[in-house]
Amino acid sequence: MKLIERKTYLQALADVMGTPDIKVITGVRRSGKSKLLEALMGTVQAANPAANIIHINYNFPEYDHLLTYRALYDYVSDKYQPGTDNYLMIDEVQMCREFEKALNGLHASERYDIYITGSNAFLLSSDLATLFTGRTFEIKLYPFSLAEFMLYYDLHEPYRALDRYIMEGGMAGSYLYRKQEAKYDYIADIFNTLIVRDIRQKYKIRHAALLNRITDYLMDNISNLSSSRSIADALTVNMDKVNHKTVSAYIQYLCQAFAFYKVRRYDIRGKKYLTSNEKYYLSDHTFRYAKLGTKNMDYGRVLENIVAVELLRRGYEVYAGMLYKKEIDFVAVKRSEKMYIQVSDNIADEKTFARETAPLLQIKDAYPKLLLARTNHAETDYEGIRIVDVADWLLI
């Protein structure tokens, strides 16, 4: 498989290299965590040929003898080399029973710079502080962006590349398949056999059919405001009564496994976060096509999903804005920076343009306002609203 350098993530890892934190690479299954760790090894070796890198990949049978924490601890301790920098890099660490005991002991020795990846159902962001007594630093890895997609395929025309990216997405393993149907088979298999399987194993879920129905509902309603109660009511119409607490728990599991990202609402006028109704976006939009088919492409929602993930990739906190009962697709916040964003597939129609700009025009503060659409034109301005082609914005 062709590899590209994922510079943003490598730089994020380089920035914390040598710190006492345990570096944890998280992200949806098959998003490239193992490849990133391999790239990091190459970076370390190039910069410091004398470095001692202890690499364990539990995907390979040669490490089956290290499936207990004591065996792992002893193996790494034996590999330690005094007088040089020692790096410990472990793939799929959750396959080692009670791995946290070994890592906590190795971390306490202050002899290793530690990097790990793991299945997200078993190595959750919310669990890191509990699992490890030392500090952790999380690197959140996402599927390929449009920029990475273009780099992989050596594409140079952004507008055409976006059309292709909408269909093919960012799950790079699917790029090895020539036919689109085979690509979707691969992507669906990731979702069904890896993401959902991990969730079922960790939480011992017996109602697999309900989990699948909730997943399909969320996929079919990306960008729509939803609540566990409204989803339970919708599912109850076609089956036995569904408990909204169960729905809430299953959605939480899906988000913790990075299948979906939850976006809360933000009251722009009242400057407060709202606790009822959220939006859900897929970690990669092609999961929807792979699971539900392409009969209803719904480009507007898919573009909104792509923008949501790009904002997260760029380090923003993302909220759904509410103002006088009107919705602003995104309120993106990063420290003191804030911007308001509307996303549309096509704003050539005057009514559509007016509908998309109206909520932004009602916002009275001075933070930037963007309307992203497939304009195929250079950036323009409308009463203080920047109108930017979504492909151009994705490549900024």
C-alpha positions as CSV (number, residue, x, y, z in Angstrom):
1,M,0.0,0.0,0.0
2,K,1.2,3.5,-0.9
3,L,2.1,5.5,2.2
4,I,2.1,9.3,2.6
5,E,3.7,11.3,5.4
6,R,1.0,12.6,7.8
7,K,3.0,15.6,8.8
8,T,0.5,17.2,11.2
9,Y,0.4,14.1,13.4
10,L,4.1,13.4,13.2
11,Q,4.7,17.0,14.3
12,A,2.3,16.7,17.2
13,L,4.2,13.6,18.3
14,A,7.6,15.3,17.8
15,D,6.4,18.2,20.0
16,V,5.9,15.9,23.0
17,M,8.9,13.6,22.3
18,G,11.0,13.3,25.4
19,T,8.3,14.4,27.8
20,P,7.4,12.1,30.7
21,D,3.8,11.6,29.4
22,I,2.6,8.3,28.0
23,K,1.6,9.1,24.4
24,V,-1.6,7.5,23.3
25,I,-2.7,7.5,19.7
26,T,-6.5,7.2,19.4
27,G,-8.8,7.1,16.4
28,V,-11.3,5.0,14.6
29,R,-10.3,1.6,13.5
30,R,-8.1,1.4,10.3
31,S,-7.5,5.1,10.4
32,G,-3.7,4.6,10.3
33,K,-2.6,4.4,13.9
34,S,-0.1,1.6,13.3
35,K,1.3,3.2,10.2
36,L,1.8,6.5,12.2
37,L,3.7,4.6,14.8
38,E,5.9,3.1,12.2
39,A,6.5,6.5,10.6
40,L,7.5,7.8,14.1
41,M,10.0,5.0,14.4
42,G,11.5,6.1,11.1
43,T,11.7,9.7,12.3
44,V,13.4,8.7,15.5
45,Q,15.9,6.4,13.7
46,A,16.8,9.2,11.2
47,A,17.3,11.8,14.0
48,N,19.1,9.5,16.4
49,P,20.6,6.3,14.9
50,A,21.8,5.2,18.3
51,A,18.3,5.2,19.9
52,N,17.0,1.9,21.2
53,I,13.4,1.4,19.9
54,I,11.5,-1.4,21.5
55,H,8.5,-2.1,19.1
56,I,5.8,-4.6,19.9
57,N,2.9,-5.2,17.5
58,Y,0.3,-7.5,19.0
59,N,-1.2,-8.1,15.6
60,F,1.8,-10.4,14.9
61,P,2.0,-14.0,16.4
62,E,5.6,-13.5,17.4
63,Y,4.4,-11.5,20.3
64,D,1.9,-14.0,21.6
65,H,4.3,-14.8,24.5
66,L,3.8,-11.2,25.8
67,L,0.1,-11.4,26.4
68,T,0.4,-11.0,30.2
69,Y,1.5,-7.8,31.9
70,R,4.4,-9.5,33.7
71,A,5.7,-11.0,30.5
72,L,5.5,-7.6,28.8
73,Y,7.2,-5.9,31.7
74,D,10.1,-8.4,31.8
75,Y,10.6,-8.3,28.1
76,V,10.8,-4.5,27.9
77,S,13.1,-4.4,30.9
78,D,15.4,-6.9,29.3
79,K,15.6,-4.8,26.1
80,Y,16.6,-1.6,28.0
81,Q,19.9,-0.2,26.9
82,P,21.7,2.2,29.3
83,G,23.5,5.2,27.9
84,T,21.1,6.0,25.1
85,D,17.5,7.1,24.5
86,N,15.0,4.2,24.9
87,Y,11.7,4.3,23.2
88,L,8.8,1.9,23.8
89,M,6.2,1.7,21.0
90,I,3.3,-0.8,21.3
91,D,0.5,-1.5,18.8
92,E,-2.9,-2.9,20.0
93,V,-1.8,-2.8,23.6
94,Q,-5.2,-3.9,24.8
95,M,-4.4,-7.5,23.7
96,C,-2.1,-7.8,26.7
97,R,-4.0,-8.6,29.8
98,E,-3.8,-5.9,32.5
99,F,-1.4,-4.0,30.2
100,E,-1.8,-0.9,32.4
101,K,0.2,-2.6,35.2
102,A,3.2,-3.1,32.9
103,L,3.0,0.4,31.5
104,N,2.6,2.1,34.9
105,G,5.7,0.2,36.1
106,L,7.8,1.0,33.1
107,H,6.7,4.6,33.2
108,A,7.6,4.9,36.9
109,S,11.1,3.7,36.1
110,E,11.6,7.0,34.0
111,R,13.7,5.1,31.5
112,Y,11.4,5.0,28.5
113,D,9.6,7.4,26.1
114,I,6.3,5.5,25.7
115,Y,3.9,5.5,22.8
116,I,0.9,3.2,22.4
117,T,-2.1,2.5,20.2
118,G,-5.1,0.3,20.9
119,S,-8.6,-0.6,20.0
120,N,-10.8,2.3,21.0
121,A,-13.4,0.3,22.7
122,F,-10.7,-1.0,25.1
123,L,-8.6,2.2,25.4
124,L,-11.0,5.0,25.8
125,S,-10.1,8.7,26.2
126,S,-12.3,8.8,29.3
127,D,-10.4,5.8,30.8
128,L,-6.8,7.1,30.3
129,A,-6.6,8.9,33.6
130,T,-7.9,5.8,35.4
131,L,-5.7,3.3,33.6
132,F,-2.4,5.2,34.0
133,T,-1.1,6.7,37.2
134,G,1.2,9.0,35.2
135,R,0.3,11.7,32.8
136,T,-1.0,10.8,29.3
137,F,-1.0,12.8,26.1
138,E,-3.6,11.9,23.5
139,I,-3.0,12.2,19.8
140,K,-6.4,12.0,18.0
141,L,-6.0,10.5,14.6
142,Y,-8.6,10.9,11.9
143,P,-9.2,9.3,8.5
144,F,-7.5,11.0,5.5
145,S,-8.5,14.6,4.9
146,L,-9.2,15.9,1.4
147,A,-5.6,17.2,1.4
148,E,-4.2,13.8,2.3
149,F,-6.5,12.1,-0.3
150,M,-5.2,14.4,-3.0
151,L,-1.6,13.8,-1.9
152,Y,-2.2,10.0,-2.0
153,Y,-3.7,10.0,-5.5
154,D,-1.5,12.9,-6.8
155,L,-4.5,15.0,-7.6
156,H,-4.2,18.8,-8.3
157,E,-7.8,20.0,-9.1
158,P,-9.6,20.6,-5.8
159,Y,-13.1,20.8,-7.1
160,R,-12.9,17.5,-9.0
161,A,-11.0,15.9,-6.1
162,L,-13.8,16.8,-3.7
163,D,-16.3,15.1,-5.9
164,R,-14.2,11.9,-5.8
165,Y,-13.5,12.3,-2.0
166,I,-17.2,12.5,-1.3
167,M,-17.6,9.1,-2.9
168,E,-14.4,7.4,-1.6
169,G,-13.8,9.1,1.8
170,G,-10.8,8.9,4.0
171,M,-10.4,5.2,4.9
172,A,-7.1,4.7,3.1
173,G,-7.3,0.9,3.2
174,S,-10.2,1.0,0.7
175,Y,-8.0,2.7,-1.9
176,L,-6.4,-0.6,-2.8
177,Y,-9.7,-1.8,-4.4
178,R,-10.4,-0.7,-7.9
179,K,-14.2,-0.9,-8.0
180,Q,-16.3,1.4,-5.8
181,E,-18.5,-1.5,-4.6
182,A,-15.4,-3.4,-3.4
183,K,-14.3,-0.2,-1.6
184,Y,-17.6,0.0,0.2
185,D,-17.5,-3.7,1.1
186,Y,-14.2,-3.1,2.8
187,I,-15.5,0.0,4.7
188,A,-18.7,-1.8,5.8
189,D,-16.5,-4.8,7.0
190,I,-14.5,-2.4,9.1
191,F,-17.6,-1.0,10.7
192,N,-19.3,-4.4,11.3
193,T,-16.4,-6.7,12.2
194,L,-14.1,-4.3,14.0
195,I,-15.9,-1.3,15.4
196,V,-19.2,-2.9,16.4
197,R,-17.5,-6.2,17.4
198,D,-15.2,-4.3,19.8
199,I,-18.2,-2.6,21.3
200,R,-20.2,-5.8,21.7
201,Q,-17.2,-7.6,23.3
202,K,-16.3,-4.9,25.8
203,Y,-19.9,-4.1,27.0
204,K,-21.2,-7.7,26.5
205,I,-24.1,-6.4,24.4
206,R,-26.8,-9.0,23.8
207,H,-29.1,-6.9,21.7
208,A,-27.0,-6.7,18.6
209,A,-30.0,-6.0,16.4
210,L,-30.8,-2.9,18.5
211,L,-27.2,-1.6,18.3
212,N,-27.4,-2.0,14.5
213,R,-30.7,-0.2,14.3
214,I,-29.4,2.7,16.3
215,T,-26.3,2.9,14.1
216,D,-28.4,2.9,10.9
217,Y,-30.6,5.6,12.4
218,L,-27.7,7.9,13.3
219,M,-26.1,7.3,9.8
220,D,-29.4,8.2,8.1
221,N,-29.8,11.3,10.2
222,I,-26.3,12.8,10.3
223,S,-26.5,16.6,11.0
224,N,-30.1,16.3,12.4
225,L,-30.8,17.3,16.0
226,S,-31.5,14.1,17.9
227,S,-32.0,12.9,21.5
228,S,-31.9,9.4,22.9
229,R,-35.6,9.7,23.7
230,S,-36.6,10.8,20.1
231,I,-34.5,8.0,18.7
232,A,-36.1,5.5,21.0
233,D,-39.5,6.8,20.0
234,A,-38.6,6.5,16.3
235,L,-37.3,3.0,16.7
236,T,-40.3,1.9,18.8
237,V,-42.6,2.6,15.8
238,N,-41.3,-0.5,14.0
239,M,-40.4,-2.8,16.9
240,D,-41.0,-3.4,20.5
241,K,-40.7,-0.5,22.9
242,V,-37.1,0.7,23.2
243,N,-35.7,2.2,26.4
244,H,-34.2,5.6,25.8
245,K,-31.6,4.9,28.5
246,T,-30.4,1.9,26.5
247,V,-30.3,4.0,23.4
248,S,-28.2,6.6,25.2
249,A,-25.7,4.0,26.4
250,Y,-25.3,2.5,22.9
251,I,-24.8,5.9,21.4
252,Q,-22.1,6.6,24.0
253,Y,-20.4,3.4,23.1
254,L,-20.4,4.3,19.4
255,C,-18.9,7.7,20.1
256,Q,-16.3,6.3,22.4
257,A,-15.2,3.9,19.6
258,F,-14.9,7.0,17.3
259,A,-17.6,5.7,15.0
260,F,-19.5,9.0,15.6
261,Y,-18.7,12.4,17.0
262,K,-21.3,14.1,19.2
263,V,-21.8,17.9,18.7
264,R,-23.7,19.7,21.4
265,R,-25.8,22.8,20.9
266,Y,-24.7,26.3,21.8
267,D,-27.1,29.2,22.5
268,I,-25.3,32.1,20.7
269,R,-27.5,34.9,22.2
270,G,-27.4,33.5,25.8
271,K,-23.8,32.3,25.4
272,K,-24.5,29.0,27.1
273,Y,-24.3,25.3,26.2
274,L,-27.5,23.5,25.9
275,T,-27.9,20.0,27.3
276,S,-30.9,18.7,25.2
277,N,-30.6,17.4,21.6
278,E,-27.3,16.9,19.9
279,K,-26.0,16.3,16.4
280,Y,-24.0,13.2,15.4
281,Y,-21.4,13.0,12.6
282,L,-19.6,9.9,11.3
283,S,-15.8,9.7,11.6
284,D,-15.8,9.0,7.9
285,H,-18.8,9.9,5.8
286,T,-18.4,6.8,3.6
287,F,-19.5,4.5,6.4
288,R,-23.0,5.8,5.6
289,Y,-22.7,4.8,1.9
290,A,-21.2,1.5,2.7
291,K,-23.9,0.6,5.2
292,L,-27.0,2.3,3.7
293,G,-26.2,2.5,0.0
294,T,-25.8,5.5,-2.3
295,K,-29.4,5.8,-3.4
296,N,-29.8,9.0,-1.4
297,M,-26.5,10.8,-1.6
298,D,-27.7,13.9,0.3
299,Y,-24.7,15.9,-0.6
300,G,-25.5,18.8,1.8
301,R,-25.4,16.6,4.9
302,V,-22.3,14.7,3.7
303,L,-20.5,18.0,3.1
304,E,-21.6,19.1,6.6
305,N,-20.1,15.8,8.0
306,I,-16.8,16.4,6.1
307,V,-16.6,20.0,7.5
308,A,-17.4,18.8,11.0
309,V,-14.5,16.2,11.0
310,E,-12.1,18.8,9.4
311,L,-12.9,21.2,12.2
312,L,-12.1,18.5,14.8
313,R,-9.0,17.6,12.9
314,R,-7.8,21.2,13.2
315,G,-8.3,21.2,16.9
316,Y,-11.6,23.1,17.3
317,E,-14.3,22.5,19.8
318,V,-17.4,22.1,17.6
319,Y,-21.0,23.1,18.6
320,A,-24.3,23.5,16.7
321,G,-25.3,27.1,17.1
322,M,-28.9,28.2,18.0
323,L,-30.1,31.8,17.6
324,Y,-33.7,32.9,17.8
325,K,-34.8,29.3,16.9
326,K,-32.6,29.3,13.8
327,E,-29.7,26.9,13.4
328,I,-26.1,27.8,12.5
329,D,-24.4,24.6,11.4
330,F,-21.2,25.1,13.5
331,V,-19.8,27.3,16.2
332,A,-16.1,26.5,16.1
333,V,-14.0,27.5,19.1
334,K,-10.3,27.3,19.8
335,R,-9.1,29.2,22.9
336,S,-10.0,32.9,22.1
337,E,-10.8,32.1,18.5
338,K,-14.4,31.6,17.4
339,M,-16.1,31.4,14.0
340,Y,-19.6,30.7,12.7
341,I,-20.1,28.4,9.7
342,Q,-22.9,27.4,7.4
343,V,-22.5,24.6,5.0
344,S,-24.5,24.0,1.8
345,D,-24.1,22.0,-1.3
346,N,-25.4,24.6,-3.8
347,I,-26.2,28.3,-3.1
348,A,-26.9,29.3,-6.7
349,D,-30.6,29.4,-6.0
350,E,-31.6,32.8,-4.4
351,K,-33.9,31.2,-1.9
352,T,-31.2,28.8,-0.8
353,F,-28.7,31.6,-0.5
354,A,-31.1,33.7,1.6
355,R,-31.9,30.8,3.8
356,E,-28.2,30.0,4.5
357,T,-27.1,33.6,5.1
358,A,-30.1,34.7,7.2
359,P,-28.9,33.1,10.5
360,L,-25.4,34.4,10.0
361,L,-26.7,37.9,9.4
362,Q,-28.5,37.9,12.7
363,I,-25.3,37.3,14.7
364,K,-24.2,40.7,16.0
365,D,-20.8,40.0,17.4
366,A,-17.6,40.5,15.4
367,Y,-16.4,36.9,15.1
368,P,-15.8,35.6,11.5
369,K,-18.8,34.2,9.6
370,L,-18.3,31.7,6.8
371,L,-20.6,30.2,4.2
372,L,-19.1,27.1,2.7
373,A,-20.5,25.6,-0.5
374,R,-19.5,24.1,-3.8
375,T,-19.3,27.4,-5.6
376,N,-16.3,26.5,-7.9
377,H,-15.3,30.2,-7.6
378,A,-12.9,32.3,-5.7
379,E,-13.8,33.6,-2.3
380,T,-16.3,36.5,-2.2
381,D,-17.9,38.6,0.6
382,Y,-21.6,39.2,1.3
383,E,-22.4,41.7,4.1
384,G,-19.4,40.5,6.2
385,I,-20.0,36.8,5.4
386,R,-17.1,35.1,3.7
387,I,-18.4,32.9,0.9
388,V,-15.7,30.2,0.3
389,D,-15.8,27.1,-1.9
390,V,-15.7,24.2,0.5
391,A,-12.9,22.4,-1.4
392,D,-10.7,25.5,-1.1
393,W,-11.5,25.8,2.6
394,L,-10.7,22.1,3.2
395,L,-7.2,22.7,1.7
396,I,-6.4,25.9,3.7
